[in-house]
Each structure stands twice: as structure tokens, then as C-alpha cells.
């Protein structure tokens, strides 16, 4: 497990413990890239849907409604990002208004205008290419409340190109409060048309320009929880296993990461044609405090999720 995955596991467990919102105990994302159609299909399954309090709060009911009624999907507890169509639509409208200007107000600085234009282009690309279809609630074999979503990304290669172009524009136009060597490396990469995200088959690659000092400093920071667990005065083999296992087991996916030639690379998935499944376990504990409201408002159904997934992914 790379240090990036250690960070993901630790962050996920912390979020599961602290977030006062609707959460899920486990997420499974199955990804199928149809290269001939230039389409990316993602089947999302959320298991152990629950609230953070003993009883479901009004805020949690509103949050559940916003997900169920809108195009909103989560990529591993927002570790990668959350796609919220309404938020993007609002951002696009604000960017257009900002670029149009307000009478009596000073015009945008050139760097601010460039960042806003890049953000607008990115938002419009996401709206044009991504669609989220909500499924239905059901219970898994353990009796936990679950749900699923189907995400379709059309012309995915065009969308990724738009994302990379927007990121390069933002990096070049952004003015860092303190110019560091890392900022210089990223700006130089952006000037060369850096590829930040790439998709090959079912392998997703993130490429982040950085200095070796930044990389090793981050590794040390992320490795500190493990070092503390190993060198604690009361550490035994059993206690160490108890501390490390939840984080080590949280993330299950074909992945690898490395640092080379001034770029940190993280790959998730495999290049072949078969669908790739990624699983993140946030919190194995479960309390059944959302099902009553979900059942009354939306219904809880008997579903064969495996068959639904295979049908969505073209029988794979």
C-alpha cells in the first residue's frame, strides 16, 4: 500500500467518525471504459447508509433529498471529488456574471479573468459530458440500507483534455502568495501543456508535478501515524495489527504510485478491457437510522444489484 493510499484510509476513517451528515460504511465503484464509443461508465454502490446521530436529523433528510433528486455522486467520500450538477451550474452562472462585469465595479485583473474563464470552461465541459442517474434503495445480505447510481461520461477523452487544459490555465494564471520551488515546477509543467489526468483502458492516472523535497516531506507526514504506532511504548504485535488493519483494509483496488522526473504519479485501475472494481470501507459499524425515512419517502426495493451492474456495463 503506497503512502497515498495510507492517507486515503486514514482520512476516510476520520471522516466516518466526525462527519455529522448522511454517510455510508462502504463504497464500491465499478468502472468500464468503452474505448470504441469513447464512453466511461461507472456503477456506484453505497452500503450501510446511515446518519451520524441516533435519530435522523432534518439536515440529513435534506441532504438525502438533494442526492436523490439531483445529479450528485461521490468519489470515495470526496477524496477525489464530488460531482454535484447543481453546484456546477451555479458556478457556471456566477462565472459568466463575473466575466460580464457589474456597472460601477472595477474590471477583473488579467490573472483573475484567466482563472475565471478556465473555471467556466471546466464547468461547461462537465455539464456537457457527465450524467448521473440515481437508482433505488435496497438492503444487502446483512440487512443494511444501500443504494446505487449509474454515472455516464460521454466523449470522455474530450472531457479529460478539457480538464487538463483548464488546470494548466489556472496554474499559469494563479499567483501564489509565496513563490516556492514546487510552484515553479508546476508552472513550468503547465507551460509545456502538462497532462494532469490520463485514462488508458480502465487505468486512471494522476500526474502531479512536484519537487523531490515536497514528495519526501509528504511521505514522511503521511507515514507518521504508522511510525507512532510502531514506536509507542505500549505497542505489541497484536495492538499494532489492531491499529493498522482498519486503514490497510479500507482501500481495495489495483493501484500503484511512484515519483520520477519531477512528477508524482498515482495509477488506479488496470489498462485491460475488463471492468475494474474499487472499494473503500469507511466504517464497518452500522445503525439503522435512515431506512425508515428512506422507505417512506422513496421506497426500499428487492433488487439484484449484480444483474443491474452487469446490464449497465454491457453484460460485463
C-alpha positions, 0 to 999 in steps of 0.5 A: 500500500503506497503512502497515498493510499495510507492517507486515503484510509486514514482520512476516510476513517476520520471522516466516518467518525466526525462527519455529522451528515448522511454517510455510508460504511462502504463504497464500491465503484465499478468502472468500464471504459468503452474505448470504441464509443469513447464512453466511461461508465461507472456503477456506484454502490453505497452500503450501510447508509446511515446518519451520524446521530441516533435519530435522523436529523432534518439536515440529513433528510435534506441532504438525502433529498438533494442526492436523490433528486439531483445529479450528485455522486461521490468519489470515495467520500470526496477524496477525489471529488464530488460531482454535484450538477447543481453546484456546477451550474451555479458556478457556471452562472456566477462565472459568466456574471463575473466575466460580464462585469457589474456597472460601477465595479472595477474590471477583473485583473488579467490573472483573475479573468484567466482563472475565471474563464478556465473555471467556466470552461471546466464547468461547461465541459462537465455539464456537457459530458457527465450524467448521473442517474440515481437508482433505488434503495435496497438492503444487502445480505446483512440487512443494511440500507444501500443504494446505487447510481449509474454515472455516464461520461460521454466523449470522455477523452474530450472531457479529460483534455478539457480538464487538463487544459483548464488546470494548466490555465489556472496554474499559469494564471494563479499567483501564489502568495509565496513563490516556492520551488514546487510552484515553479515546477508546476508552472513550468509543467503547465507551460509545456501543456502538462497532462494532469489526468490520463485514462488508458483502458480502465487505468486512471492516472494522476500526474502531479508535478512536484519537487523531490523535497515536497514528495519526501516531506509528504511521505514522511507526514503521511507515514507518521501515524504508522511510525507512532504506532510502531514506536509507542511504548505500549505497542505489541504485535497484536495492538499494532495489527489492531491499529493498522488493519482498519486503514490497510483494509479500507482501500481495495483496488489495483493501484500503484504510485511512484515519483520520477522526473519531477512528477508524482504519479498515482495509477488506479485501475488496470489498462485491460478491457475488463471492468475494474472494481474499487472499494473503500470501507469507511466504517464497518459499524452500522445503525439503522437510522435512515431506512425508515425515512428512506422507505417512506419517502422513496421506497426500499426495493428487492433488487439484484444489484449484480444483474443491474451492474452487469446490464449497465456495463454491457453484460460485463 
